[in-house]
Amino acid sequence: MQTSMSFKPARLGIGIISAGKVGSVLGAALRAAGHLITGVHAVSEASRTRAEALLPDVPIRDMPDIVESSEVLLLAVPDDALPSLVEGLAQTVGFRPGQVLLHTSGRHGSGVLAPATAQGAIGLAIHPAMTFTGLSYDLPRLQNTRFGVTGPAPFLPIAQALVVEMGGEPVLIAEGDRPLYHAALAHASNHLVTVVGQAQQVLASLGIDNPSAYLEPLLRASLDNALAAGENALTGPVARGDAQTVAAHAQELANYAQEEEAPDLPQAYLALARATAQRAYQRGALTRQAYEDVLSALSR
């Protein structure tokens, strides 16, 4: 839900660790909102190139320098790297009372920032529910993107206001709900990419030029329908109970996988087809007999 807030941060000095796909884009959005980017940490050549493109004239600096010179720190590092980063900076550099730390991890809430908050810093989590390329056309995508925001109630307006300034919409996520929240988003986004890649691979093997263009109308319509109508939009042989067609699909994919050494494809099809059948049966779209026939087809 969009939050109406009287709090609006003044021009802040914001340091970015690091210049990955997320950090660079959010840094560019914060800069466009009028904040000063004091420095960005970028080690790899790709990160440096990204920083130069999205944050021109922002100095590339060491982490201690960024921590010491910034009112706000944006920690845009992988989920698993975040705890050790915060602990290490707390021990070697230290954080100032009132300094704001924002991290972009979906899995973690504000508790992961405890080493910093123990030194008087303010810890907040802002996770954009969007996939990033690290290119400039990510910036318009931020408009109306939901951000999962977590932190101590007195300081939530800081995170909410910064999210709104980037064009996003803050949504409060409870600390204990962060892992499940993140699992849902990763399941929807990451596994969608895997399934599409598998379909592209099969179509390309059949000699179809530009499999992406071939799939695009179908996939866009499927996604639009699913977002609008949920599982009521489901079509296809599993939802219809066409067990013979399901069995043929499973066999063809098994044969393909053996020839192309792609065992992940039939494994994914079987798992998703079973899940689809179960959910279709539970909501009454399949009769008991049709459900059992589909499961039998999948187990052959």
C-alpha positions in Angstrom: 0.0 0.0 0.0 1.2 3.5 -0.7 1.9 5.3 2.5 1.2 9.0 2.9 4.1 10.6 4.8 5.0 14.0 5.9 8.6 12.9 6.4 10.8 13.8 3.4 14.5 13.3 3.7 16.7 16.4 3.0 19.5 16.1 0.5 21.6 13.3 2.0 25.1 12.0 1.4 24.6 8.4 0.3 27.4 5.9 -0.2 26.8 2.7 -2.2 28.3 -0.7 -1.5 28.5 -2.1 -4.2 28.0 -1.2 -7.8 26.2 -4.4 -8.8 23.1 -4.3 -10.9 20.8 -3.3 -8.0 23.1 -0.8 -6.2 24.0 1.1 -9.4 20.4 1.5 -10.5 19.1 2.5 -7.0 22.0 4.8 -6.7 21.1 6.5 -10.0 17.5 6.8 -8.8 18.5 8.4 -5.5 20.8 10.8 -7.3 18.0 11.8 -9.7 15.9 12.5 -6.6 18.4 15.1 -5.5 20.7 13.2 -3.1 24.5 13.3 -3.2 26.2 10.0 -4.0 29.4 10.3 -2.0 31.1 7.3 -3.4 30.6 3.8 -4.8 32.5 0.6 -4.1 33.3 -1.3 -7.4 35.9 -4.0 -7.7 35.3 -5.9 -10.9 35.6 -4.4 -14.3 31.9 -5.0 -14.9 31.1 -3.1 -11.7 33.3 -0.2 -12.6 31.8 0.0 -16.1 28.3 0.0 -14.6 29.2 2.7 -12.1 30.7 4.9 -14.8 27.5 4.5 -17.0 24.9 4.9 -14.3 26.8 7.1 -11.8 29.1 9.3 -13.9 31.5 11.5 -11.9 30.8 9.6 -8.7 34.2 8.6 -7.2 35.0 4.9 -6.8 36.2 4.5 -3.3 37.2 1.9 -0.7 34.5 0.8 1.7 36.1 2.4 4.8 36.1 5.8 3.0 32.5 5.4 2.0 31.4 4.4 5.5 33.2 7.4 7.1 31.9 10.0 4.6 28.3 9.0 4.2 25.1 9.8 6.2 23.4 6.9 4.5 24.9 3.6 3.3 23.1 1.5 0.7 24.3 -2.0 1.1 23.4 -3.8 -2.2 25.3 -7.1 -1.9 24.1 -10.7 -2.2 22.0 -12.1 0.6 24.6 -14.5 1.9 27.4 -11.9 1.9 25.4 -9.3 3.9 25.9 -10.6 7.5 29.7 -10.9 7.2 30.0 -7.5 5.5 28.1 -5.7 8.3 30.0 -7.5 11.0 33.4 -6.8 9.3 32.6 -3.1 8.9 31.4 -2.8 12.4 34.7 -4.3 13.7 37.1 -2.5 11.4 35.6 0.9 10.6 32.6 1.4 12.9 29.3 3.2 12.4 28.2 6.5 13.8 25.1 7.1 15.9 22.3 8.2 13.6 24.0 6.9 10.5 21.4 5.2 8.3 22.1 1.7 6.8 19.8 0.5 4.1 20.2 -3.0 2.6 18.4 -4.5 -0.4 18.4 -8.1 0.6 15.0 -9.8 0.2 15.8 -12.6 2.7 17.0 -10.4 5.6 15.1 -7.9 7.6 16.7 -5.2 9.8 18.0 -7.7 12.3 21.0 -8.6 10.2 22.2 -5.0 10.8 22.5 -5.6 14.6 26.3 -5.0 14.6 25.7 -1.5 13.2 22.6 -0.7 15.3 24.5 -1.7 18.4 26.9 1.2 17.6 23.9 3.6 17.3 23.2 3.4 13.6 19.7 3.1 12.1 19.1 -0.2 10.3 16.4 -0.6 7.6 15.7 -3.1 4.8 14.3 -2.0 1.4 13.9 -4.8 -1.1 12.7 -4.0 -4.6 10.4 -6.7 -6.1 12.0 -6.3 -9.5 14.7 -8.0 -11.5 17.5 -5.8 -12.6 19.8 -5.8 -15.7 22.0 -3.0 -14.4 21.3 -0.9 -17.4 19.6 2.5 -17.6 16.3 1.2 -18.7 15.9 -0.3 -15.3 15.2 3.2 -14.0 11.7 3.6 -15.5 10.8 0.1 -14.2 11.2 1.4 -10.7 8.1 3.5 -11.1 5.4 1.8 -8.9 7.7 -1.2 -8.1 6.8 -2.5 -4.7 9.6 -2.4 -2.1 9.5 -4.7 0.9 10.3 -2.4 3.8 11.3 -3.7 7.3 12.7 -1.9 10.3 12.0 -0.3 13.7 8.7 1.6 13.6 10.2 5.0 14.5 12.5 4.9 11.6 10.3 3.4 8.9 9.4 6.8 7.5 13.0 7.2 6.4 12.9 4.1 4.3 9.4 4.7 3.0 10.3 8.3 1.9 13.4 7.2 0.1 11.5 4.4 -1.7 8.8 6.9 -2.8 11.5 9.3 -4.0 12.9 6.5 -6.3 9.4 6.0 -7.7 8.6 2.9 -5.8 5.8 1.9 -3.4 6.7 0.8 0.1 5.0 -2.2 1.6 5.7 -3.2 5.2 7.0 -6.8 5.7 7.4 -8.2 9.2 10.9 -9.2 10.2 10.0 -12.8 10.7 8.2 -13.0 7.3 11.2 -11.9 5.2 12.5 -15.4 4.3 9.1 -16.7 3.1 8.4 -13.4 1.3 11.7 -13.7 -0.5 11.1 -17.4 -1.4 7.8 -16.5 -3.0 9.4 -13.8 -5.2 12.3 -16.0 -6.1 10.1 -18.9 -7.0 7.9 -16.7 -9.3 10.7 -14.8 -11.0 13.8 -17.1 -11.1 11.9 -20.3 -12.0 9.9 -18.5 -14.7 13.3 -17.7 -16.3 14.3 -21.4 -16.1 11.1 -22.7 -17.6 11.2 -20.1 -20.5 14.9 -21.1 -21.1 13.9 -24.7 -21.3 11.1 -24.0 -23.8 13.4 -21.9 -25.9 16.0 -24.7 -26.0 13.5 -27.2 -27.3 12.1 -24.9 -29.9 15.5 -24.0 -31.2 16.4 -27.8 -31.5 13.4 -28.1 -33.8 14.8 -25.5 -36.1 12.5 -22.7 -35.1 14.2 -19.3 -35.7 14.0 -16.8 -32.8 12.2 -19.0 -30.2 11.8 -15.9 -28.0 9.6 -14.2 -30.7 7.7 -17.4 -31.1 6.9 -17.6 -27.4 6.4 -14.0 -26.6 2.7 -13.6 -27.5 1.8 -16.8 -25.6 3.9 -16.0 -22.5 2.8 -12.4 -22.3 -0.9 -13.4 -22.5 -0.3 -16.2 -20.0 1.3 -13.8 -17.5 -1.3 -11.1 -18.0 -4.1 -13.6 -17.5 -2.5 -15.1 -14.4 -2.0 -11.7 -12.8 -5.5 -10.7 -13.6 -7.4 -13.9 -12.8 -5.0 -16.0 -10.8 -5.3 -19.8 -11.3 -8.6 -19.4 -13.0 -6.6 -18.4 -16.1 -5.0 -21.8 -16.3 -5.5 -23.7 -19.6 -3.8 -26.7 -21.2 -3.8 -30.5 -21.1 -3.2 -30.8 -17.3 -6.0 -28.5 -16.4 -8.3 -30.2 -18.9 -7.5 -33.7 -17.7 -6.1 -34.8 -21.1 -4.1 -37.6 -19.6 -3.0 -39.1 -22.9 -1.6 -35.8 -24.1 0.2 -35.4 -20.8 1.7 -38.8 -21.1 2.9 -38.0 -24.6 4.5 -34.8 -23.5 6.3 -36.5 -20.6 7.6 -39.3 -23.0 8.8 -36.8 -25.7 10.6 -34.7 -23.1 12.3 -37.8 -21.6 13.5 -38.8 -25.1 14.7 -35.3 -25.8 16.5 -35.1 -22.5 18.3 -38.4 -23.2 19.4 -37.3 -26.7 20.4 -33.7 -25.6 21.7 -34.6 -22.1 19.2 -32.2 -20.5 17.8 -34.1 -17.5 16.6 -31.0 -15.9 13.8 -30.5 -18.5 11.7 -33.6 -17.9 12.3 -33.3 -14.1 10.9 -29.8 -14.2 8.0 -30.7 -16.4 6.9 -33.7 -14.2 7.2 -31.6 -10.9 5.3 -28.7 -12.3 2.7 -30.8 -14.0 2.0 -32.7 -10.7 1.7 -29.4 -8.8 -0.6 -28.0 -11.5 -2.8 -31.1 -11.4 -3.0 -31.0 -7.6 -3.9 -27.3 -7.4 -6.5 -27.8 -10.3 -8.1 -30.7 -8.4 -8.1 -28.8 -5.1 -10.1 -25.9 -6.6 -12.5 -28.2 -8.4 -11.2 -27.7 -12.0 -10.5 -31.5 -12.2 -12.6 -34.4 -11.1 -11.1 -37.0 -8.9 -10.9 -39.4 -11.8 -9.3 -36.9 -14.1 -6.8 -36.0 -11.4 -5.8 -39.6 -10.9 -5.5 -40.2 -14.6 -3.1 -37.3 -15.0 -1.0 -38.5 -12.1 -0.9 -42.0 -13.6 0.2 -40.5 -16.9 3.0 -38.6 -15.2 4.2 -41.7 -13.3 4.6 -43.9 -16.4 
